[in-house]
Amino acid sequence: MTDFTMKTDADGVAIIIWDTVGKSMNVMNQQGFLDLDALIDQALADDAIKGIILTSGKDGSFAGGMDLNIIAKMKESAGDNPAQGLMDGLMKTHAILRKIERGGMDDKNKGGKPIACCLPGTALGIGLEIPLACHRIFAADNPKAKIGLPEIMVGIFPGMGGTARLTRKLGAMGASPFLLEGKLSDPKKAKSGGLIDEVVPADELIEKAREWVLSEPKFVKPWDEKGYKIPGGEPYHPAGFMTFVGASAMVNGKTQGAFPAAKALLSAVYEGAQVPFDTALKVEARWFTNVLMNPSSAAMIRSLFINKEALEKGANRPEAPDQTVKKVGVMGAGMMGAGISLVSAMAGIEVVLIDQKQEAADRGKDYTATYLDKGIKRGKATEEKKEKVLSLITATTDYDALKGCDLIIEAVFEDPRIKAEVTKAVEAVTSDECIFATNTSTLPISDLAKASARPEKFIGIHFFSPVEKMLLVEIIKGQQTGPVAVAKALDYVRQIKKTPIVVNDARFFYANRCIIPYINEGIRMVAEGVAPSLIDNAARQLGFPVGPLQLVDETSIDLGAKIARATRAAMGDDYPDEAVDEVIFWMEGEGRLGRKSNAGFFDYDEKGKRLGYWDGIAAKYPAADDQPDLITVQHRLMFAQVLEAVRALEEDVLEDIREGDVGAILGWGFAPWSGGPFSWLDIIGTPYAAERCDQLTNEFGPRFTTPDLLRDMAKKNQSFYGRFAGQADAA
């Protein structure tokens, strides 16, 4: 069954309707291109047809882009010479879009038929690249619609003419926010930005396009006319030269060279701007092939789109009736409780926010008011929305207000005694069906559940701070947690539009289990005399948003000291981090607690702006004369985390490598270009990973010991997504 159909009206206008079978939004695949090409040929060859309109059969959208499942597998399906196969396939697609763009004109720009594109709503990726090849783009006045080219966000770039056409349409500077940042716009902003041509009432969309098609318009694209110059100047024009110098600096500043797609995109734009348009398409195709051949692109697409989407749709949800949350009780109105209340109310859930004192509860509710006030100033919210959201939050000290809640989220101090008291008090006023979730980052769920009269309804929900910004939520199953509690937690996370991972109870769960060794390895190197700037910059060049020393300043040094003391008490003689504690406890004793005290590994000004590394570090731990090479520092930081991820899988803390990869990227910013720790191990290969672990163990100690699982996989030359492929197939 074809995704494209065509009908011709009495005026001789052919309307091609795109309606992907079985999808709520159109997505393009290889057969779709062939079907579209055939209909374009048919319309251009029919003398009775005066022009063409391309539109969507979906209500409120044009297209969501290419089917990323296909893009992720393009390299594998490209034949024995994948690079040539990819290049050939891309050029065939370019030929289809170029045919649309030329509209049947001859070499002298004579003849041909105008082709308009009508966007009922959202148009992303190829859903905008196809319209850009058309002669005029009409969009419905739909403020909820998003129009743009977001490919860079998943490790590729607009490779179906997006770089060549948008650069020629807007100039390199005008195109850069849409290409390099994946900026999305509503129709009116898309028009003012030059992406589209007209915004019209939704019920007049097709008629306005028909009027234009029948008006005998001039439709030759500017870049197909002799003497056309790119707005803002070509690369060797003074203005254009400065644009590309600035763009190159911006890309390298933001990506540190760790994201191959950004560099390839800029190269395609720069090189393509110096040659005729058809050659620019070949340049773009070569750079797109380069990106697709890089394992990073497939890994990013798999983790940031395919796996993430599968987890959000409940890939690991147990069999249970619908557990949509209607009323949630939030215990504790501090920063975490206030954030949880905010995201819950924004999702339309009734919230009871409880604290010991009414003033504290009110402050927690005010957090939502302040957030919405900022949204109003940015045009992202309205007074009506603010009033509606705030009406859902009841701030109180009265536990009786929790009656009728089907989910409780406890976010009080990280003290087992206090949490136990709250658990018992809540269960005294809620029904036996109410699920109790504790928001904790370190305390074992199974131990906390001992305070509950119904441990099968007790679960951990670990939010990351700040709640409203962080995309990940870690759900932790205690030893007695039942399937309904897991289903409730998953359904709730879906309601608040975040991505869940489900793990089994263990010290530090999954995310903190991996992030603490990253921080600790950085601190160890400080004690060894490694320059702090080398440590943090090595991490940033791996694609981490912040280095380990900056991260510990952000999260607070006294928190690190508190965790270290608790861990040492629990582990006794097995505790491995005395060298780290020496630095942390010294910093704590010096009163340098991180950003919150305006003093940590960094110095800060009175406004909290980082000024540079504190001189006291070098005085206490002088820089070694022989500094390690960059790769050694990077491998220490990477393997410190990755080996914990493998051990978590080995010990059944993680049940699904997809959750390990997605959780790492969304939870603490693990090198997104790699696709996550398991994808990174697949990129470098398990045999090399095991060999490198042995080298690191010999040089730096047993924390780098190769896990048995990795050793076994290395001997068999297995990949993680090969050995555990069933998990991904289950999506």
N, C-alpha and C positions, 0 to 999 in steps of 0.2 A: 504494500500500500504506500503510495507516494506521499511525501510531506508537502508537495507543491501542486496546486491546481490552478487552472486559468479559465477565466470567462471573459467574453468580449461584449461590451454594451453596444447600444444602437448608434452611438457616436463614433464608434471605431476605436475605443480605448480598451486595451487589454488589461485586465486586473489579475495579477499573479498573487495568489494567497498562500502564505507560508503557515502551515499548521502541523507541527510535529506530532505524530501519532503517539498517544500514551504519555505525553508530557504536559505539565501545566504551563510551561514556557517553551518557546521554540529553542532548540539547540541544533547546531549544524553538524552533519556527518558527511562522509565521503559520498554516499549515495545521494544525499540532499543536493550537493553541488552538481552532480550529474543531472538530476531532475530539473534543477533550476536552469542549467545550461540548455537543456532540450527545449524548455518552454520559451526561453529567450530567443533561441534559433527560430522556433515556430512563429513567434510574434514578429520578429524582424523580417521573416520571409513572406509574411502575409500582407499583400498590398492593401487589404481592407483595414488593416490596423494602422492608426495614425500615431499612437504612442502607448506607453506602458506605465502602469502603476504597480509597484511592488508593496504589499502590505502583509499584515499578520491576521491569522484567524483566531488568535488568542485575545481574550478580553484584557485590556489594560497593559499589554506588553507587545514588543516586536520580537526580541530575541535575547536570550541570556548568554549567547556566545557559542563557541565550539563545544562539542562533547569532550570534556577533558579526559574522560576515560580513554577516548581514542587517541588524543594527543600524547597521553602518557605511554601508549603502546606503539606510537608511530615508528620509533626506531627499530623495534623488534619485528615489525611487519613490513619493513622497507627492503627486504631481500638480502642477498649475499653481500652487496656493497651498500650498506645502509645510508651512507652520506649521499651517494649519487641517487639512490632511490628516493630519499627525502627531498633532495633538490629538484628532481624531475617531477615529483608529485606536487610540490609547492608551485612550480612554474606552470603546471597545468591549471591549477586553481587561479593563479594570477591571470592566465589567459581568459578564463571565464569572466572574472571581474573586469578585465580590460575590454572584453567584448561589450559588457554592459556600459562601460564608460564611453566607448566609442559610438554606441548606439547604432551601429551599422554604417557609419560615415566612411567615405573613401579617404585616401591619403591626403586629399586636399581639403578635408573637413567639409565635404559636401554631402548632401543627402542625410540619411539616417533618421532615427526616431527618438524623440525625447523620452526619458525614463525618469519618473518621479518615485520617491520612496515615502511611504506614510508610516509614521511611528505612533501607534496607539498609546505607547507607554515606554517602559524600560527597554533600552537598546544598549547592549554591552558587548565588547569584543568584536567578533565577526558580525554581531548584530548592529554594529556601527560601521564596520569596514565595508560591508556591502552597501549601505546607504551612501557612504563617502564616494563610492564608485558611480552612484546614480547622479543625475543632473540637477536635481533639486530635492531637498529633504524637508518634508512637512511633519511636524510633531503635534500631537494633541495637547491641549493645555491641561496637562495632568501633573499637578505638583508632586505627586508621589513617585513619578517616574524618575529613573536614574539613567543618564546617558553618559557613556564614556568608554575608555579603553583600560580596564583594570588588569590586563595580563601580567604586568610587571609584579603584581602582588603574589602571583603563584609561580614565579620563576621563569616566565617566558616574556615575550614582548609582542606587540601587535604585528604579526608577520604576514598578514594578508593585504598588504598595501597600506597599512595604518601609518607607518613611519613616513613613507614616501608621499602619500596624499596629504596628511595633516601638516607636514613640514611645508609643502608647497602652498597649502591653503592659508596657513596662519603664520608661517615663518618659524624658524627654530625656537625663538624665544616664546612666541605665543603657543606653540605646540608642546613645549616642555612640561608644563604641569599635567597635561593629559597623558603624555607618553611616559615620563619618568616617575611621576607620582601616582598615576592611575586615578587622577581626580575625576569624580563623578559629579554631574550637574543635573538639576531639574531642567525641563524644556526651556524655560525663559532664560536661565543662566547659560544653557547650552547655546542658545541663539546669540546672546550678547557676547559669548566667548568665541563665536564663529564656527561652532561645530555643525550647526544646522541652519536652515534658511528661514523657515516660517513656523510660528506657533499659532494654531487655530483652534477654535472650539472643537471638542471631540466629535460632536455630531455633524461637523462640516468637513471633517478631515479628508475623506475621499473626494467630496465635491470640489473642494479647493484645489486639490491635486489635478482633478479632471479638467477644471477650468484652465489651469496652467498648461497642461499637456496639449490642450486644443487651441491654445493661443498662438501657435506657431513660434515658440520661443527660440532664442539662440541658446544652444546648449553645449557648445564646445567648451571643454574644460580649459581654464586659462593656461595651464602648463602644456596644453597641446597646440597652443598658438605660438607663432614665431616671435621671438624676442621676450618671452615671459621671464621675469626675474622674481626670485623668491623674496617675499616680504622680509625686511630687516637685513637683507644682504646675504650673499653666498659666503662660504667659509673664508674666502680670501678677500672679501670686501671688508673694510675696516670694522663696520658695525657687526657684520656677521662673525668676523674673527673673534671679537670680544665676547659675543654670545657663546661661542663654542668653548672658549677658554673658561668662561664662567660655569658653563654646564659641566665641563669635565671636572672642574674643581668641586662642584656641588656633588656630583655622582661619587667621586672618590672620597669626599668628606663624609658622605652619608653611609656609603657601603664599605669603605676601607678596602675595596677591591675584592670583597668576599662573595659578591653576588654576580655571577657571570652574565646574567641577562641584562643588567643595567649597562655594563660596559659594551655589550654587543649592540644594544639598542642605540647608544650614542654613536657607535661606529657606523651603524647603518644610516643614521641621519646625516652624519658628517660626510661620509663618502658618497651617499646618495644625492646630496645637495650639489655635488660637483659635476654630475653627469646628466645626460638626457633622462627623461622620466622612465622609459622602458628599461634602460640600463639600471636605474635606481631600484626598480623592482627586482632585478637579478641580484643586486648588491644586498637588498633586504633579505631575499631568499637564502643567500649564502650565509648571512649572519644568523638567520633563524635556524638554518640547518646546524650551524655551529652550536647554538644553544641546545637544540634537541639532541645532539650527539653527546652533550655534556650530561653525565648521570645526575647532576644536580637538578636539572629541570624535571626529570621524571620523578625524582624523590620529593621535590617540593610539591608538585601537582598531587602526587599520591597522598602525602601527609596533610597538606593544607587545604585540599579540596576533597578528594575521594574518601580518605579515612576520616577526616573531620566531619564530613557530611554524614557518613555512615554512623558515627558515634552519636551525632546529634539526632539522628532518626531512630536511635534505640537499638543499635546493632547488638548490644550485650544486655538488653533489658530482659529480665526473667518473665516467664509467663505469669501474668496477673491482670486483673481487671483494670480499667482506666483509673489512674490515681491523680487526676488533675486536682491541684490544690485550690481550695476555695477560701480558706481562712488560715493565715499563718501567724503563730505567736513568736515574737523575737525577744529573747531574754537577754537583756543587757543593751544599753543605748549608747555604748562607746562607739569608737570609729567603725568597728566591724559591724556591730548591731545596727548602727545608723545606715551603713551602706547596704546591708541586707534588706532593711525596711524600704530603702529607696528603690532598689531594683525590683522588689516584690510589688510595691504599689504601682510602679511604672508598668508592670505587667498586668495590672488590673486586679491584683489579689488583695483582699481585705487583710490588713495588718494590725496586730495588737503589739505595741512596743512597750516593754516593761522594764523599769529600772527601780532601784531602791528608793530613789527620791524623784518627786515629780519634776523638779527642775532639770534633772539629768534626762528624764524621759522626753521632756519638751525640747531640750537641746538636740536630742537624737532626731526628733521630727523636724526640727528647724534645718537639719542637714539637707533634707529633701527640699525644703523651701528655698534654701540658698542655691542648691543645684539647679532648680527650675528657674530661679531668677536669672542665673547666668545664661541658661538656655533661651530665655525671653530676650535678653540683650543681643544674643547672636542670631535671633530669628528662628531658633530651633524649637521653641515652645511658645505657648500663649498663656494669658492669664486664666483662661477657661480650663486649659489642661492642668495648670498648677492647682487650681481650686479642686478639680476632680481628683487628682492624685492625692493631695493632702487630705481630702475627705475620707480616703480609704485607710488612713493611719490613725489609730487611737493610741495616744501616749498616756500611760497610766502606771500606777504602782499596784493596781488591784489584780490579783491573780484570777479572780472570778471572771474577769473579762476574757480569759482564755477559753471559756466554755464554748464549744462549737468549733474550735480549731481542729483541723485535720493534720496539721504539721506544726511542730514546735522546733525552732532553731535556737539553741542555747549558745550565746556568744559572750559569756562572762569571763572573768579572769582565768588564766591558765593555772588553776589551783584545783586539784582533784576533790578536795574537801568542799569547796564552794560549789563546784559543779554537781557534786552528789546532793547537796542540800537543795539546789534548784531543781534537779531531776525529781526528787521526791515530792517537792511542793507542787510542781507542775502536774505530776501524775495524779495527785490528789483531786485535781479539779477538771481533768480532761478525760475523755472516754477511752475505753480500752482499744479503740480502733485508731486513736491518734498516734502518729509516728513522731518519735523524739529524735532529733538530730543534734549532735554536738559539733560546734565549729571549733576545731582544735588543729593545731599544726604539728604537735609533738606528742600529746598524751595518748597512750594506747586505748583504743575504743573498747576493747574487751574488758579492760580494767574499769573504765568509766561506766560500762553497762552493768556492773555489779550493783550499782545504786538503784537500778531500775527493777520494778516489779514485772516488767514485760520486756526482757532483753531481746526477744525476737523482733520487737518494734523499735529497737534502739540502733542508731546508725551514725556514722561520722560524715559531716559535710564540711570540707575544708575549702573555705573561700580564700582567695588571694587578695592582697591589699594594693590599691583601693578597689573595693568590690565593684563599683560601677564601671571601672575601666578594664579590669582584668577579665579575660575571656574564658579562663579555665575554672572549673570547679572539680575538686577531687572528692569522690565519694568513697568512704571506707567502710568495708563490711567487718563487723566484729565476729567473734567465733559463733555467736548465736543469732546474728542478724538474719532475719527471714526474707524471702523473696518480695513480699509486699512492701517492706521498708525500702528495699533497693528500687523497686518500681516507682514508689512515691518520690524518692530522691531524684531519680532520672526524669520523671515527668515534670517535677518542679523546676529542675535546671533547664529543661526545654522551654517551660513557660517564661522564664526570665531571660531566654535567648542567650544562653551561654553553652559552652562545650563541656560535657562531662567525661571523666574517666572513672572507672570503678576498680578499686584495688582492695586487696586483703590487708588485714590489720598487721602491722609490724612497726618497729621503731622508726619514726619519721615518715612512715607510709612510703610514697614513691618520690614526690617532687622534692621534699626537703632532704630525703635520703641522698639524692643526687646533687642537689645544689650546695649542701654543706661541704662535701669534699672539694668542690670547685673553689669555694671561699678559702677553705683550709689550705689548699695547695698554694694559693696565692700568698697566704700569710706565711707558710713554711719558707717560701722563696725569699720573703723579706728577711727572715731570720738568717738565711744563708748568704745574704748580701747581694741578692739580685735587685737591680734597680727597680723601684716601684713603677716607673713609667714603662719599663720593658714589660712588666707583668700585665698591667692593664691594657697597654696597646696591643700586646700579643693576642689578648682575648678579643679586643675590638676588631682586629684584623681577621679573626675567625668568624666574625659576624655577630658576636654577642653584643647586646645593647650597652652593657657596662662591664668593666673589668671587675675582678673579684675584690680588689681593695675599695674601689668606689662603691661596690654593692654592699660591703659590710658597713661602710659609712652610712649608706642609705637606710639599711635595716636596723642599725644601731649596734654599737660594740658591746654595750652592757647586755643586750639580748643574747649576743653570741656567747658572752661569758656565762650567762645564766644557763644556756643550753649545754655548754661545756661541763659545767659543774654537775648538772643533772645526769648527763650521759656518763660522766666518770663515776658517779655514785652507783649508777645502774650496772655498768660494765666491769667495775673493779679492776683486776689485774689485766683484763683484756683491752683496756682503754688504750687507743693507739696515738692520741693527739697531744702528748705533752709539749712537743715543740711548738705547736700552734697556741696552746694555752699560755705559754711563756710570753708570747707577744700580746695576746688579747688581754691577759690579766694585767700586764704592765701598762697597756694603753688605758684600761679601765682605772687603774690606780692613778694615772696622770690626769684623770678627769676628761679624757678625750673619748667621748662616747659616740662620736659620729656627727652627722649633719644636725641632729636635734640639739646638740650642745655647741654647734659652730666650731667644733674641734674634733678631728679624728685623724685618719691617715692624711686627710687634706686639711689645709687651712681654709677658712671661710671669712667673707666680710660680714658686716652687721646684717645684711639682707639674706644671708645664707648662700651666697654665690661662691663656688669653689675658686680658690686663688692659686692653688698648686699644692704639691706634696709638702707635708710638714717637715721642716728641717730636723726635728728631733728624731725622725726615723733613721736618718743617715748617721746622726750622732750615736745612737744606741746600736744600730746595726750597719756599720760602715759598708759601702759598696765594695764588693769583691773586685780585685784587679782583673780577674778573668771572668767576664760575663758570659752566660750561656748563649748559644745561638737561638734565633727566633723559633725554629721548629721544635727544639727541645722544650722550650717554655710552653709552646702551644700544645705539644703532645702531653705534657704533664697535666695541663688544665683539661684537655679533652678526655684523656683516659681516666682521670680521676672521677669524672661523671659517668662516662660510658660504662665502665666496669661495674659501677653500682647499679646501673640500669640492667645489665646482664645478670647480676646477682639477684636483683629483684624478680626477674623473670625466672631464674633458676629456682628461687625459693617460693615461687607461686604468689608473691606479693602482686606482681603483674600477671594477668591472665591473658593479655592480648598485646602483641608488639605494636599494634596500631595505637593503642592507648599510651604506650611508652613513648612513641615518637610525637604524637600530637600533644600529649601532656608536657613534654620537654620544651617544645617550641612555644606553646601558649603560656605555660606556667612560669618559665624563667628565661625565655628568649634563647634557648639552645640553638646556636648556629642554624638559622632557618634554611639557608641554602643547602644544608646537608640532608634535610628531611627528617632530622631527629637522630638520636643515638644509634638505633638499630639500622637505619638507612645509611648512616655514616660508616658503620662497620661493613655494610654491604658494599659501599663505594670503595673502601680501601681493601676489602677482602679479608675474610677471617684468617687465612694463613698468615698474612702480613700482620694483622692485628695481634695474633698470638705471639708471633716472633718479637714484635715491638714491645709487648708487655713483658716478655722475658728480659729484654734489654733494660727496660725501665726498672724492673724489679731488682736486677743486679746492681744498678747504679743508685737507685733512690729508696728501695725498701719494699717490704712485702705488701704494702697497700696496692701495688700494681700487679700482684700475682694473677696469672691468667685463670679465670673461673673454669671449672671442669666443663661446663657447657660450651664455652668458647673454644677450649682446647679440642673437644670432640668434633666440633663443627670445622675447625681448622684442618684436622686430619682428614676429614671427608670433603674438604673444600666446599662446604655448604654456605649458603647465604641465609640470613634470618628470614627474609621474605620468601625464600625457597623452602626452607625447613618448616616454617610456620605459615605456609601459603593458605592453608585452610581458613585461617582467621580472616585474611583479606577477601578470600572468595565468598565468605559468609555475608559480606556487605551487599 
